[in-house]
Amino acid sequence: MVKKLLTRYLKRRKLLGKNALQQRYLVIDLELTGLDAKQHEIVSLAWVIIDNQCIKMSESQHLINKDVKSLEQSPVFHGISDDAIAKGQSLNSILTQLSRHFSDCILVFHNAMLDWGFLKIALKNANITIRPKLIIDTLHIEQKRLLHHSTEIKQDDLTLNACRTRYELPSYHCHHALTDAQATAELLLAQCHQISRGKELKVAELM
């Protein structure tokens, strides 16, 4: 156990020292029936790959969970109907496909506390024990940047759209997992270039 923890620590430390712009990232977004990971469900899951600063939309996925028990009021936000749910895949199948990327990608979320909170429970229930190499949160990156510049942070200043606006990125229709994953991927690259300003950027600087 100690040897395993030490190996994991050394791998993480080595990764943190690498050039952030040369890494492979798995940008993930979820649509949910609510915000409580203990009682609400994952409706759909999407991911986009960034490889060496290139967003690989050809490798993206958007999968709907056919195991959802109750959509409640969530279709108002994400527009996914019972018919779409019926044509979806099992959550275990979706998580198996997702976890295949964990060994060679750094995970990225906008609000990792929410989405990774749901995924951790779902992965545990599916008996999938593969751990991600590292998790980066574009919301956390933006929060650090604003605090560093002594900017007062208001309630909606850290939404995905508000963060993108500060980098003059176009406004997307949100609440679709794949669109939001792409939007988060673009935000991460914009943040990286803003922080680095042409100099080498270490992965540790995004934590």
N, C-alpha and C positions, 0 to 999 in steps of 0.2 A: 504493500500500500504506500509506504513512504517513498519507495523508488518510483512508483507510478506518479505520485504527486510531484516529486522532484523533476521528473522528465517533462511533465506537463508545464511546470513553472519555467523550465529552461527554454522550452519551445515557444512559450508565450513571450518570454523576454527577448528571444531572438527575433520573433515576428515584429514586436514593437519597435525594434531598431531598424527595420527595413523601410525602403522607399515606398510611401503610401500610394504613389501614382503608378507603381508597377505591380500592384497586387490584383488579385482576382476577388471580386465581391459578389455576394448573393443578396440582392435587395428584395426584401419580402414585405408584402402588405396583406392584411386580412380584412375581410368583411365579417361582422359579428352580429349576433342578435341582441347584444347589450354589452355593458362594460365590466361586468363581474365574471371573472374567469372561472369562478366556482359554480356558477349557475347558468351562465349564458353559453352560447355555442359559436363555433366557427362556421360561417356560411360558405365562404369561398376564400381561396388562398391563391396568391399570384407571386411570381418572382421573376426578376430580371437579372441577368449576369452583366457585370462590368469586368472587362479584362484589359488591363494595361490602358486604362482611360477610355476604352471603347465600350459603349452600351450595346450588348449583343441581343437585340430584340428577336432575332431568329431563334435564340435559345430560351426565350421567355415562355412562361406557362401561366395559364389561368384555369384553375380547377374548382369545381363546385362540389360541396360535400353533400352527398345524397342521404347521409345519416342524420341530418338535422331533424330534430323532433318537432320544434315549433319556431316559425319565423317571427311570431309576435308582430310588432310594429316595424321591424327592420326593413321590409321591402320599400318603405317610404324613403329610406336613405340609399339603399344599394340597388333597388329595382329587380332583385332576383325573385322569381315567382316559384310557386310550388311545382309547376311544370318543369322549370329549369332544374330544380332540386332533384326531381325524379330521374332526370337524364344524367345526373352527376356521377361521381365516383365515391367509393367508401373513403372515410377519413383516414383509415389505416393505409390504404393505397396511396393517397395523396402525401401523407407524411413519409412514407417509404421513399417516394420519388424525391421529395424535398431533402431528406436526410442524406441522400447520396452525394450531395454537394458540400456537406459539412466539412469533409476532410481537406478539400482544396480551395475553399472560399472563406472569406471573412463575412459574417452576417451583418446586414445593415437594415435598420428600421427607422421610421420616423415615429418616435414614441415607443421605444423598445420595452418600457415597463409594461405597457398594455399588451402589445402583440406577442412579445416573447413570454409574457405571463400566461397567455392562452396556450401558446405552443408547448411550453414546458409541461403543462398538465396533460395536453393531448399526447405528447410523445411518451410520457410516463405511462399513460393508459394503454398506449399501443405497444408497450414493452420495447420501445426503440431507445437504446442507450448511447447512441453516437453523440458525442459532444461537439459543438462548433468550436473552431479555433479561437474565435474572438467575436465580440459583438460590438458594433458601432451604432450610435444613435445620432441621426442628423439633427434632431430636436435638441439634444444635449450639446452638440457642437455649436449650434446657433445661440443657445442660452449662454454658453461660456464666452462667445464672441461679444454678445451684447453687454454682459457684465464687465468684460475687460475694457470696453469703451464707456463704462459708467452710464449705460443707457437704461432708463427705467423700462422694465418689462411689464407690459399690460397683459390682460387676460388672453387676448387673441393674437398676441405678437409671435407666438411659437407654433401656430397652425402651419400645416404644410404650405398652404397657399401664401400666407403672410411671409414665411421664410423665403419662398421663391421670388416674391415681389421685390425683396431687398436686393436680389441679384439680377433683377430685370429679366427673369425667366417668364415665359408666357403662362397665362392662367389656363389650367385644364379643368374640365368637368370632373370634380372629385367624387368620392364614394363609389368608385369602381376599382377593384383591387389591382388590376393590371395597369390602369392609368396612374394610380397612386404609386405603384412600385416604380414605374418609369419616371414619374415626377420626382420621387425620392432619389433615384439614381442620378438624375440631372442635377438635383440640389447638392448631392454629395460632391460631384465633380466641381461644381461652382464654388463650394466651400473650400475644397482642397486648393484650388487655384488662387482663391482670395487669401487664404492663410499662407501659402507658400511664397506667393509673389515672385515666382521664377526661381526660387531656391529649392533645394531638396527638402521634401516633407517626410518626416518619419511617421509611421503608423501611430506611435505613442502620442503625437500631437493631436490626434483625432479622438483621443479617449477623454 
